[in-house]
Amino acid sequence: MAAQVMEKRAVRVFHRVLTILAALLALATATPAQEFSGLARIDPEASRITDAGRRGVFIDLQFSQGVPYRLFTLDGPPRLVLDFQEVDWSGLDADRLVQTDRVLRAQFGAYVPGWSRMVVELAGPMAVKEAELGVDEVTAAAHLALRLAPVPQAEFTAAAGPPYDPRWDLPEPAEVGPGLRDDPDGPLLVMLDPGHGGIDPGAEEGNLREKDLMLTLARELREVLLRSGGFEVAMTRDDDRFVSLERRVSLAHQAGADVFVSLHADALSEGLAHGATVYVLAKDASDTASALLAERHDRANLLAGADLTTADDRVTDIMLDLARQETHPRSEALAKALISGMTNVGGPMNRRPNRSAAFSVLKAADTPSVLIEVGFLSSPRDLKNLEDPAWRARIVKGIRNGLQNWRKSDLARRPLVRQ
């Protein structure tokens, strides 16, 4: 009798193994989009965000396999952040995913190496009431099911905030100083900052995205600078990943950058802005267009799930202001040199190319920093230029020439600064 029981168990185990092998074989022999991979893939057709009436909102995400995840909420605006290790979002359409007006929109993409992120912007404060990740024992497919329910604003605000994770900490804070190297004959270390990335595409026009155009331009500029000699180059990102605004500044500090150059190509629905513009930091924007751009850049960071929270006391504020008294004139001189360099290669430049705005990436107290709006995707002429390799080559040389000329004049003024 015992032998018969053992035999039946063995048969059941054997059939189960055959079932699993058949499922794995089906995955391995499927179309290229379904090739076996260590990366969890989203199933666009089986994933949705729907209205659950009085119960709130359902979020159903179907994956090719189980994936470690975490979730939390952020305020201003209210949103749910889902982090995964990690997910291929290919085929997922944000408009089809969101099927309720209780969710304004969803963004998803790469976040930091090894992690992916989805940000769900909520129409009002809601808390996660149920969360479960189920994994099919046979196919290994996974289903993440969440239920969000409305809560009072005070309760939502009290619970909002990212959990502490040492893997995602900012770099160690650098000492704030005058930003002048002891070796004036050494190379100029330029930190290039391609705007946006990962789940934050920036401005979009058709199938063109600001994050892709600026990464291409930054790589081409890096190549020209390194080949010219006299430069070292670091980049805040060298692929399609999200980098928070405050981390971009911290990376410049960590690298010991001499200058920080952020590259953008935004879009403005108000008016017909076109041509290149160079920005330096200002407490108040120099005009309405600058204020709108600064708001767009900082809001993009909020939507990506990274809050800029500062708690500087008065002493810290005074120290930062003193550092900026020396840095700000150098930033203004850098902006003028870059404008001159780009103008001399044919631009085209905006009719008011020298502006100021409260961009967060320009707030380094000890590093001359500028933000270049190379053009506007909302301008047909600028869009055509940004797609043209020959035009990009000219504008890159103009930026290089501006950096070289600024370096010479900055070194000439150094004795005055040290006094």
C-alpha positions as a printed NumPy array, in Angstrom:
array([[  0.   ,   0.   ,   0.   ],
       [  2.799,   2.413,   0.945],
       [  4.563,   1.587,  -2.297],
       [  1.432,   2.427,  -4.314],
       [  1.078,   5.783,  -2.524],
       [  4.73 ,   6.598,  -3.224],
       [  4.264,   5.607,  -6.88 ],
       [  1.21 ,   7.885,  -7.265],
       [  3.09 ,  10.797,  -5.689],
       [  6.015,  10.231,  -8.03 ],
       [  3.665,  10.252, -11.038],
       [  2.092,  13.532,  -9.896],
       [  5.51 ,  15.135,  -9.415],
       [  6.615,  13.854, -12.843],
       [  3.535,  15.325, -14.554],
       [  4.059,  18.641, -12.755],
       [  7.699,  18.805, -13.893],
       [  6.579,  18.086, -17.471],
       [  4.029,  20.921, -17.252],
       [  6.655,  23.395, -16.015],
       [  9.139,  22.306, -18.713],
       [  6.455,  22.723, -21.37 ],
       [  5.709,  26.248, -20.141],
       [  9.415,  27.165, -20.152],
       [  9.798,  25.691, -23.651],
       [  6.871,  27.79 , -24.869],
       [  8.528,  30.908, -23.458],
       [ 11.895,  30.024, -24.985],
       [ 10.457,  29.397, -28.47 ],
       [  8.123,  32.388, -28.582],
       [  8.599,  35.545, -30.645],
       [ 11.625,  37.785, -29.871],
       [  9.48 ,  40.055, -27.7  ],
       [  8.811,  37.046, -25.438],
       [ 12.367,  35.69 , -25.206],
       [ 13.369,  34.291, -21.839],
       [ 14.982,  37.031, -19.769],
       [ 15.863,  37.934, -16.201],
       [ 13.96 ,  41.18 , -16.71 ],
       [ 10.286,  41.205, -15.762],
       [  8.166,  42.323, -18.723],
       [  4.876,  44.159, -18.426],
       [  1.845,  42.647, -20.126],
       [  0.153,  45.745, -21.639],
       [ -3.104,  43.973, -22.493],
       [ -3.629,  42.606, -18.97 ],
       [ -2.591,  45.758, -17.089],
       [ -5.   ,  48.556, -16.217],
       [ -5.941,  51.228, -13.69 ],
       [ -9.719,  51.275, -13.203],
       [-12.42 ,  52.917, -11.107],
       [-13.713,  50.754,  -8.266],
       [-16.593,  53.007,  -7.258],
       [-16.924,  53.33 ,  -3.502],
       [-13.935,  51.053,  -3.032],
       [-11.636,  53.547,  -4.753],
       [ -9.232,  52.635,  -7.556],
       [ -7.876,  49.266,  -8.697],
       [ -4.355,  49.007, -10.109],
       [ -3.682,  45.691, -11.861],
       [ -0.232,  45.113, -13.335],
       [  0.601,  41.821, -15.029],
       [  4.273,  40.792, -15.367],
       [  6.082,  37.929, -17.059],
       [  7.556,  36.931, -13.698],
       [  7.678,  37.943, -10.076],
       [  9.62 ,  41.107,  -9.318],
       [ 10.64 ,  42.735,  -6.005],
       [  8.827,  46.032,  -5.482],
       [  8.123,  48.78 ,  -2.995],
       [  5.504,  51.52 ,  -2.925],
       [  4.933,  54.839,  -1.184],
       [  3.004,  58.068,  -1.631],
       [  4.169,  61.646,  -2.174],
       [  2.298,  64.899,  -1.801],
       [  2.15 ,  68.123,  -3.839],
       [  0.701,  66.808,  -6.141],
       [ -0.621,  63.582,  -4.594],
       [  0.852,  60.535,  -6.293],
       [  1.669,  56.887,  -5.785],
       [  5.209,  55.707,  -6.535],
       [  5.942,  52.074,  -7.423],
       [  9.567,  50.917,  -7.656],
       [ 10.489,  47.563,  -9.236],
       [ 13.716,  45.603,  -9.574],
       [ 13.256,  45.826, -12.588],
       [ 10.712,  46.013, -15.421],
       [ 10.694,  46.235, -19.214],
       [  7.791,  48.6  , -19.985],
       [  7.789,  47.939, -23.752],
       [  4.329,  48.2  , -25.305],
       [  2.632,  49.843, -22.333],
       [  0.605,  52.928, -23.293],
       [ -0.144,  55.38 , -20.482],
       [ -3.439,  56.527, -22.014],
       [ -4.757,  52.974, -22.343],
       [ -3.466,  51.997, -18.907],
       [ -5.421,  54.724, -17.073],
       [ -9.171,  54.093, -17.379],
       [-10.477,  56.386, -14.631],
       [-10.537,  60.144, -14.101],
       [ -9.571,  59.568, -10.461],
       [ -6.028,  59.118, -11.794],
       [ -4.669,  62.005, -13.847],
       [ -1.861,  60.138, -15.547],
       [  0.84 ,  57.498, -15.162],
       [  4.535,  57.681, -16.023],
       [  6.97 ,  54.78 , -16.104],
       [ 10.523,  53.999, -17.12 ],
       [ 14.068,  53.506, -15.854],
       [ 14.942,  55.14 , -12.536],
       [ 18.381,  54.188, -11.235],
       [ 20.552,  51.262, -12.397],
       [ 18.711,  48.034, -11.645],
       [ 15.425,  49.712, -10.765],
       [ 12.343,  50.858, -12.683],
       [  9.651,  53.255, -11.53 ],
       [  5.975,  53.955, -12.135],
       [  4.435,  57.184, -10.862],
       [  0.644,  57.416, -10.689],
       [ -0.578,  60.996, -10.291],
       [ -3.819,  61.017,  -8.318],
       [ -6.747,  63.407,  -8.703],
       [ -7.057,  63.526,  -4.91 ],
       [ -5.489,  62.046,  -1.76 ],
       [ -5.749,  58.241,  -1.696],
       [ -4.008,  55.595,   0.389],
       [ -3.071,  52.025,  -0.475],
       [ -5.574,  49.78 ,   1.31 ],
       [ -4.677,  46.448,  -0.299],
       [ -1.53 ,  45.215,  -2.038],
       [ -0.764,  41.681,  -3.185],
       [  1.705,  40.161,  -5.649],
       [  0.581,  36.732,  -6.832],
       [  2.87 ,  34.427,  -8.835],
       [  1.589,  31.561, -10.972],
       [  3.364,  28.362,  -9.92 ],
       [  3.409,  26.982, -13.466],
       [  4.084,  29.938, -15.793],
       [  5.842,  32.157, -13.185],
       [  3.722,  35.087, -14.407],
       [  2.989,  37.624, -11.676],
       [ -0.007,  39.828, -10.942],
       [  0.319,  42.911,  -8.731],
       [ -3.084,  43.982,  -7.426],
       [ -3.516,  47.263,  -5.516],
       [ -6.577,  49.026,  -4.164],
       [ -6.449,  52.722,  -3.364],
       [ -9.157,  54.449,  -1.367],
       [ -9.793,  58.15 ,  -0.682],
       [ -8.483,  59.515,   2.629],
       [ -8.529,  62.994,   4.235],
       [ -5.775,  65.333,   3.035],
       [ -4.262,  65.573,   6.528],
       [ -3.97 ,  61.783,   6.774],
       [ -2.451,  61.551,   3.3  ],
       [  0.093,  64.292,   4.006],
       [  1.133,  62.697,   7.303],
       [  1.822,  59.334,   5.636],
       [  3.488,  60.677,   2.469],
       [  7.226,  60.479,   1.934],
       [  9.807,  58.105,   0.443],
       [ 11.248,  55.394,   2.706],
       [ 14.912,  55.601,   3.574],
       [ 17.101,  53.44 ,   1.339],
       [ 20.899,  53.823,   1.554],
       [ 21.3  ,  52.496,  -2.008],
       [ 19.557,  55.587,  -3.365],
       [ 21.145,  58.193,  -1.147],
       [ 22.674,  61.281,  -2.678],
       [ 26.478,  61.352,  -2.922],
       [ 28.327,  62.482,   0.159],
       [ 27.999,  66.271,   0.477],
       [ 30.972,  68.156,  -0.874],
       [ 32.588,  71.031,   0.949],
       [ 31.292,  74.388,  -0.285],
       [ 34.177,  76.561,  -1.4  ],
       [ 35.136,  79.163,  -3.98 ],
       [ 35.327,  76.593,  -6.786],
       [ 38.795,  77.656,  -7.963],
       [ 41.324,  74.941,  -8.721],
       [ 44.874,  75.256,  -7.477],
       [ 46.286,  74.219, -10.863],
       [ 45.33 ,  76.91 , -13.419],
       [ 47.106,  74.949, -16.157],
       [ 45.109,  71.801, -15.546],
       [ 42.17 ,  70.718, -17.72 ],
       [ 38.747,  72.271, -17.236],
       [ 36.387,  69.689, -15.75 ],
       [ 32.969,  70.185, -17.349],
       [ 29.88 ,  68.467, -15.957],
       [ 27.404,  68.005, -18.811],
       [ 23.794,  67.547, -17.776],
       [ 21.493,  66.144, -20.505],
       [ 18.038,  67.269, -19.408],
       [ 15.377,  64.774, -18.26 ],
       [ 15.655,  60.991, -18.71 ],
       [ 14.042,  57.707, -17.783],
       [ 10.414,  58.191, -16.765],
       [ 10.711,  61.93 , -17.422],
       [ 10.815,  62.424, -21.233],
       [ 10.819,  66.222, -21.089],
       [  9.234,  68.037, -24.018],
       [  7.78 ,  65.883, -26.799],
       [  6.956,  66.588, -30.409],
       [  5.64 ,  63.677, -32.453],
       [  7.96 ,  60.754, -31.775],
       [ 10.831,  63.029, -30.692],
       [ 11.614,  63.44 , -26.999],
       [ 13.777,  66.054, -25.345],
       [ 15.589,  63.475, -23.193],
       [ 16.837,  61.58 , -26.285],
       [ 17.848,  64.662, -28.263],
       [ 19.8  ,  66.123, -25.336],
       [ 21.592,  62.86 , -24.579],
       [ 22.737,  62.72 , -28.202],
       [ 23.875,  66.352, -28.084],
       [ 25.719,  65.845, -24.782],
       [ 27.587,  62.829, -26.143],
       [ 28.603,  64.772, -29.26 ],
       [ 29.717,  67.731, -27.129],
       [ 31.732,  65.447, -24.856],
       [ 33.516,  63.981, -27.865],
       [ 34.429,  67.419, -29.235],
       [ 35.661,  68.684, -25.868],
       [ 37.866,  65.653, -25.239],
       [ 39.336,  65.785, -28.744],
       [ 40.081,  69.511, -28.387],
       [ 42.34 ,  68.983, -25.377],
       [ 42.268,  71.015, -22.178],
       [ 39.003,  69.46 , -21.012],
       [ 37.831,  66.666, -18.792],
       [ 34.148,  65.731, -19.068],
       [ 31.683,  64.063, -16.724],
       [ 27.969,  63.538, -17.331],
       [ 25.031,  63.362, -14.958],
       [ 23.658,  60.544, -17.11 ],
       [ 25.015,  58.64 , -20.097],
       [ 21.908,  56.582, -20.821],
       [ 18.139,  56.777, -20.538],
       [ 17.699,  56.922, -16.764],
       [ 15.987,  59.278, -14.374],
       [ 18.261,  61.565, -12.343],
       [ 16.642,  63.868,  -9.813],
       [ 17.408,  67.566,  -9.978],
       [ 19.187,  67.657,  -6.628],
       [ 21.261,  64.596,  -7.547],
       [ 22.492,  66.309, -10.718],
       [ 23.939,  69.118,  -8.607],
       [ 25.373,  66.632,  -6.089],
       [ 27.102,  64.691,  -8.864],
       [ 28.803,  67.898, -10.014],
       [ 30.035,  68.467,  -6.461],
       [ 31.211,  64.89 ,  -6.155],
       [ 33.171,  65.118,  -9.419],
       [ 34.749,  68.449,  -8.426],
       [ 33.422,  70.05 , -11.606],
       [ 34.758,  73.475, -12.647],
       [ 31.572,  74.303, -14.543],
       [ 28.084,  72.814, -14.826],
       [ 26.293,  72.952, -18.2  ],
       [ 22.7  ,  71.705, -18.393],
       [ 21.298,  71.044, -21.887],
       [ 17.608,  71.37 , -22.733],
       [ 15.245,  71.806, -25.674],
       [ 11.887,  72.621, -24.171],
       [  8.516,  73.513, -25.65 ],
       [  6.276,  76.48 , -24.857],
       [  2.647,  76.584, -25.892],
       [  2.531,  80.261, -24.967],
       [  4.012,  82.285, -27.819],
       [  6.413,  81.247, -30.577],
       [  9.728,  80.971, -28.738],
       [ 12.677,  79.858, -30.835],
       [ 16.462,  80.041, -30.871],
       [ 19.064,  79.239, -28.228],
       [ 18.954,  80.837, -24.788],
       [ 21.434,  80.636, -21.903],
       [ 20.185,  80.908, -18.319],
       [ 21.901,  81.706, -15.039],
       [ 20.382,  81.451, -11.588],
       [ 18.027,  84.157, -10.36 ],
       [ 15.843,  84.305,  -7.287],
       [ 13.08 ,  85.584,  -9.534],
       [ 12.738,  84.697, -13.191],
       [ 13.797,  87.436, -15.591],
       [ 10.554,  87.186, -17.58 ],
       [  7.329,  85.222, -17.908],
       [  8.772,  82.68 , -20.328],
       [ 11.666,  81.96 , -17.963],
       [  9.245,  81.488, -15.068],
       [  7.175,  79.019, -17.117],
       [ 10.24 ,  77.029, -18.088],
       [ 11.518,  76.894, -14.509],
       [  8.115,  75.688, -13.355],
       [  8.072,  72.976, -16.041],
       [ 11.527,  71.706, -15.111],
       [ 10.855,  71.559, -11.369],
       [  7.383,  70.082, -11.817],
       [  8.826,  67.329, -13.972],
       [ 11.014,  66.393, -11.023],
       [  7.999,  66.268,  -8.72 ],
       [  6.114,  64.035, -11.099],
       [  9.074,  61.689, -11.202],
       [  8.616,  61.157,  -7.482],
       [ 11.569,  63.082,  -6.06 ],
       [ 10.824,  65.833,  -3.579],
       [ 13.22 ,  68.722,  -3.086],
       [ 13.082,  69.244,   0.672],
       [ 15.522,  71.686,   2.262],
       [ 16.035,  72.568,   5.873],
       [ 18.876,  75.089,   5.765],
       [ 19.209,  77.239,   8.854],
       [ 20.169,  80.916,   8.741],
       [ 23.878,  80.257,   9.094],
       [ 23.828,  77.857,   6.151],
       [ 21.881,  80.362,   4.054],
       [ 24.439,  83.067,   4.81 ],
       [ 27.338,  80.772,   3.857],
       [ 25.64 ,  79.817,   0.593],
       [ 24.904,  83.449,  -0.258],
       [ 28.544,  84.371,   0.375],
       [ 29.706,  81.574,  -1.915],
       [ 27.288,  82.681,  -4.642],
       [ 28.58 ,  86.269,  -4.477],
       [ 31.782,  84.973,  -6.039],
       [ 30.226,  82.284,  -8.231],
       [ 27.372,  84.278,  -9.761],
       [ 29.568,  86.774, -11.707],
       [ 31.554,  83.845, -13.07 ],
       [ 28.297,  82.172, -14.177],
       [ 27.2  ,  85.387, -15.901],
       [ 30.551,  85.615, -17.689],
       [ 30.234,  81.97 , -18.727],
       [ 26.756,  82.589, -20.137],
       [ 27.995,  85.551, -22.205],
       [ 30.946,  83.54 , -23.537],
       [ 28.661,  80.676, -24.576],
       [ 26.229,  83.05 , -26.274],
       [ 29.101,  84.599, -28.197],
       [ 30.447,  81.194, -29.184],
       [ 27.088,  79.923, -30.449],
       [ 26.317,  83.206, -32.225],
       [ 29.616,  83.084, -34.124],
       [ 28.813,  79.643, -35.571],
       [ 25.424,  80.81 , -36.791],
       [ 23.111,  80.003, -33.875],
       [ 20.311,  80.779, -34.346],
       [ 19.908,  82.598, -31.061],
       [ 16.79 ,  83.812, -29.306],
       [ 16.199,  87.564, -29.607],
       [ 16.956,  87.737, -25.843],
       [ 19.559,  84.99 , -25.418],
       [ 20.835,  86.021, -21.955],
       [ 18.255,  85.29 , -19.244],
       [ 17.884,  84.203, -15.647],
       [ 15.512,  81.781, -13.944],
       [ 15.146,  79.821, -10.72 ],
       [ 16.158,  76.458, -12.192],
       [ 17.039,  73.996,  -9.434],
       [ 20.046,  72.626, -11.347],
       [ 21.675,  76.078, -11.24 ],
       [ 21.655,  76.324,  -7.442],
       [ 25.16 ,  74.994,  -6.771],
       [ 26.765,  77.655,  -4.584],
       [ 30.366,  76.96 ,  -5.568],
       [ 30.203,  75.937,  -9.251],
       [ 29.608,  78.333, -12.16 ],
       [ 26.428,  76.933, -13.686],
       [ 24.382,  77.627, -16.805],
       [ 21.386,  76.05 , -18.492],
       [ 21.316,  76.145, -22.288],
       [ 17.969,  75.904, -24.021],
       [ 19.483,  74.87 , -27.346],
       [ 16.139,  75.386, -29.036],
       [ 12.431,  74.718, -28.683],
       [ 10.648,  71.621, -29.922],
       [  7.603,  73.839, -30.367],
       [  9.514,  75.716, -33.102],
       [  9.593,  73.918, -36.498],
       [ 12.905,  75.581, -37.35 ],
       [ 14.546,  74.561, -34.064],
       [ 13.165,  71.056, -34.342],
       [ 14.657,  70.664, -37.814],
       [ 18.021,  71.936, -36.553],
       [ 18.085,  69.554, -33.582],
       [ 17.562,  66.593, -35.932],
       [ 20.365,  67.772, -38.255],
       [ 23.806,  66.298, -37.365],
       [ 25.587,  69.063, -39.297],
       [ 23.79 ,  71.807, -37.313],
       [ 24.493,  70.003, -34.023],
       [ 28.178,  69.812, -34.965],
       [ 28.274,  73.59 , -35.447],
       [ 26.466,  74.395, -32.194],
       [ 28.71 ,  71.965, -30.291],
       [ 31.787,  73.789, -31.62 ],
       [ 30.223,  77.08 , -30.582],
       [ 29.75 ,  75.801, -27.027],
       [ 33.33 ,  74.527, -26.985],
       [ 34.648,  77.878, -28.203],
       [ 32.641,  79.638, -25.514],
       [ 34.081,  77.407, -22.803],
       [ 37.622,  77.965, -24.08 ],
       [ 37.22 ,  81.751, -24.163],
       [ 35.598,  81.817, -20.718],
       [ 38.454,  79.719, -19.322],
       [ 41.034,  82.241, -20.549],
       [ 39.205,  85.276, -19.178],
       [ 38.387,  83.509, -15.908],
       [ 42.044,  82.712, -15.32 ],
       [ 42.943,  86.335, -16.061],
       [ 40.463,  87.502, -13.399],
       [ 41.601,  84.951, -10.82 ],
       [ 44.115,  87.235,  -9.027],
       [ 41.289,  89.731,  -8.431],
       [ 39.037,  86.985,  -7.07 ],
       [ 41.709,  85.777,  -4.668],
       [ 42.055,  89.292,  -3.278]])
